[in-house]
Amino acid sequence: MYPRSVDALQADALFASALQHSDQPDIGHVRHAIAAALDAYGGARCAGRVAQEFGDHPDTAAPRMRWARTLVRDLNGQSIPRTRRIAAPDSCALGTNPVAGLSAIRSA
């Protein structure tokens, strides 16, 4: 599979979701629809659903994809709070030196 951008992945997921243009979704609804579609189908199956719709109904698939791409562009233009990174505890499986931990796992 070729490398994809996050925007393309999100647009495919939104396209494959149950969310409709007529729902007039806000940012929260869009985020939820993308997450739900990715959980339900995964990235590859979302892309497959997009391809199937373009093959079966190109007249309605093109406007839906434009709508999805516009919403994703708007979504990503928002300032999205970043997640805090939490340091791993010293008792993690790989210890403080991940390379040594991996070699110990391989030799077991």
PESUL-V393849 format. One record per run of one state. SS is the DSSP state (h for helix, s for strand, l for the rest). FROM is the first residue (numbers start at 1). TO is the last residue. If there is no record, write none. Layout:
SS/FROM/TO  SS/FROM/TO
This chain:
l/1/5  h/6/16  l/17/20  h/21/23  l/24/26  h/27/56  l/57/57  h/58/77  l/78/97  h/98/107  l/108/108
